[in-house]
Amino acid sequence: MAAGSGRRFGGPKALVDTGSGPWVLTTLAAMAGCDELVVVTGAQADVVAALLPAGVPTVINHGHEAGMASSLVVGLEMLSQTSVDAALVMLVDLPGVGRTVVDRVVRFARSAALPTTMLARAAYSGRSGHPVLLGRDHFAPVIAGAIGDAGARIYLAGQHVELIECGDIGGGDDVDTAAQI
C-alpha cells in the first residue's frame, strides 16, 4: 500500500528515497517472491505509478486521506474480483522489512493446507507487525471492519493469527516522520 499523503512525513512516503531508490520500489523488491503484485496508490498516484516496472498493476484509492484502512479496502475489493487465495499486505513505510522477511511469510503461506482460511503476520521479538497475510475467506470481514488508520487491526484482534517470528532478519518499525530516518 503506497497511497498515503504522508502528512506527518512531509510528502508521500512512496516517493521517499533514502539511498536505495523510492520506497515504493524497494517495497516491490522486497515482495519479489510473491506470485502477483498490486500497488494501491493515492497521493500523487500518477508519479508513483510512473516509477513502477511495466506490468505492475495499480489501483487508485481516491479516498486515501481517510486513512490506511481505505487503501486496504480498495486493494482487497480489487482482489476479491480475482481468484487469489490470499493477500500479503505490505506498507511502503517499512524500510526494515526486506525480502528475507517477506519470503519467510510467503513460505508459511505456501505450506498452508487451506490458504483461503489463513491469517498470519510477521512478528519482531514477539510483537506483531507487517507484512500481514489474509486468506481470501477474511477479505469481506476485513473490508467491513476497516476504519481510519487501524486497517485490519480490529478484525485481527478477535482472530487466531499465526505469528511468524522475523526479528532475526528484519525490523518492523514504520517510519512516520523524516526525523525517524
C-alpha positions in Angstrom: 0.0 0.0 0.0 1.6 3.2 -1.2 -1.4 5.7 -1.2 -0.9 7.9 1.8 -0.1 11.6 1.5 2.5 11.4 4.3 1.2 14.5 6.2 3.5 13.8 9.2 6.4 13.0 6.9 6.1 16.0 4.7 5.0 14.1 1.5 4.1 10.7 0.1 6.3 8.1 1.6 6.1 6.0 -1.6 8.4 8.6 -3.2 10.9 8.8 -0.3 14.4 7.8 -1.3 16.9 7.1 1.5 19.6 6.0 -0.9 18.2 2.7 -2.3 15.5 4.2 -4.6 12.0 5.3 -3.9 10.3 3.3 -1.1 7.6 2.0 -3.5 10.4 0.3 -5.5 12.3 -1.0 -2.5 9.0 -2.4 -1.2 8.3 -4.1 -4.5 11.8 -5.6 -4.5 11.1 -7.0 -1.0 7.9 -8.6 -2.4 9.5 -10.0 -5.5 8.9 -13.6 -4.2 5.1 -13.1 -4.4 3.1 -14.6 -7.3 1.5 -11.3 -8.2 1.9 -7.7 -7.1 -0.6 -4.9 -7.0 0.2 -1.4 -5.7 -2.5 0.7 -4.1 -1.8 4.4 -4.9 -3.5 7.6 -3.9 -1.5 10.8 -3.2 0.5 11.6 -6.3 -0.8 8.4 -7.9 0.5 9.4 -11.4 4.0 10.0 -10.1 4.1 6.7 -8.1 2.6 4.7 -11.0 5.2 6.2 -13.4 8.0 4.7 -11.2 6.7 1.2 -11.3 8.0 -1.5 -13.6 6.0 -2.4 -16.6 3.2 -4.9 -15.9 2.8 -4.0 -12.2 -0.9 -3.1 -11.8 -2.2 -0.3 -9.7 -5.5 0.5 -8.1 -6.1 4.1 -7.1 -7.5 4.9 -3.6 -9.2 8.3 -4.3 -10.2 8.5 -0.6 -6.7 7.9 0.8 -7.0 10.8 3.2 -9.5 8.8 5.2 -6.6 6.7 6.5 -4.7 3.4 5.8 -7.9 1.3 6.1 -9.3 2.9 2.9 -6.3 1.7 1.0 -6.7 -1.8 2.4 -10.3 -1.8 1.4 -9.6 -0.7 -2.1 -6.9 -3.3 -2.5 -9.0 -6.2 -1.0 -12.1 -5.2 -3.1 -10.0 -5.4 -6.2 -8.5 -8.8 -5.2 -12.0 -10.1 -4.3 -12.8 -9.9 -8.0 -9.9 -12.3 -8.8 -9.2 -15.9 -7.9 -6.3 -15.3 -5.5 -6.3 -17.5 -2.3 -4.7 -14.9 -0.1 -3.2 -11.4 0.0 0.1 -10.4 1.6 -0.4 -6.8 2.8 2.7 -4.6 3.0 3.1 -1.0 3.8 5.5 1.2 1.9 6.9 2.9 5.1 8.7 -0.2 6.5 12.3 0.1 5.3 13.4 -2.6 7.8 11.2 -5.2 6.2 13.2 -6.7 3.3 12.9 -9.7 1.0 14.0 -12.2 3.6 11.1 -11.3 5.9 8.6 -11.4 3.0 10.0 -14.7 1.8 9.6 -16.2 5.3 5.9 -15.2 5.4 5.3 -16.4 1.8 6.9 -19.8 2.6 4.4 -20.1 5.5 1.5 -19.3 3.2 2.6 -21.8 0.6 2.8 -24.5 3.2 -0.8 -23.9 4.4 -3.3 -26.7 3.7 -6.2 -24.2 3.4 -4.7 -20.9 2.2 -8.0 -19.2 1.9 -8.6 -19.5 5.7 -5.2 -18.5 7.0 -4.3 -15.4 9.0 -0.6 -14.7 9.7 1.8 -11.9 10.2 5.4 -11.2 10.7 6.5 -10.6 14.3 9.5 -8.8 15.6 10.7 -10.1 19.0 7.2 -11.3 19.6 5.5 -8.0 18.6 3.1 -8.3 15.6 3.9 -6.3 12.5 3.9 -6.4 8.7 3.5 -8.0 6.3 0.1 -9.4 7.1 -1.2 -12.4 5.3 -5.0 -12.5 4.8 -6.7 -15.6 3.4 -9.5 -14.9 1.0 -12.1 -16.0 3.5 -11.2 -13.0 5.6 -11.4 -10.3 2.9 -15.1 -9.5 3.4 -14.9 -9.1 7.2 -11.7 -7.1 7.0 -13.3 -4.8 4.4 -16.4 -4.4 6.6 -14.5 -3.5 9.7 -11.6 -1.5 8.4 -11.6 2.1 9.6 -9.2 5.0 9.8 -5.6 4.0 10.4 -6.4 0.8 12.1 -6.5 -1.2 8.9 -7.3 -4.8 9.8 -6.1 -4.4 13.4 -9.5 -4.6 15.0 -10.6 -7.7 13.0 -7.3 -9.5 13.6 -7.5 -8.8 17.4 -10.5 -11.1 17.5 -8.9 -13.9 15.5 -6.2 -16.5 15.8 -3.3 -15.1 13.8 -0.1 -17.1 13.3 2.9 -15.0 14.3 5.9 -15.7 12.1 9.0 -14.5 14.0 11.2 -12.4 11.8 13.1 -10.3 14.4 16.3 -12.2 13.5 16.2 -11.0 9.9 14.4 -7.6 9.9 12.8 -4.7 11.8 9.2 -3.9 11.7 9.1 -0.3 12.7 7.2 2.0 10.4 8.6 5.5 9.6 6.1 8.3 10.3 8.4 11.3 10.2 11.5 12.3 8.4 13.3 12.5 11.8 12.9 8.8 12.2 15.2 8.0 9.3 
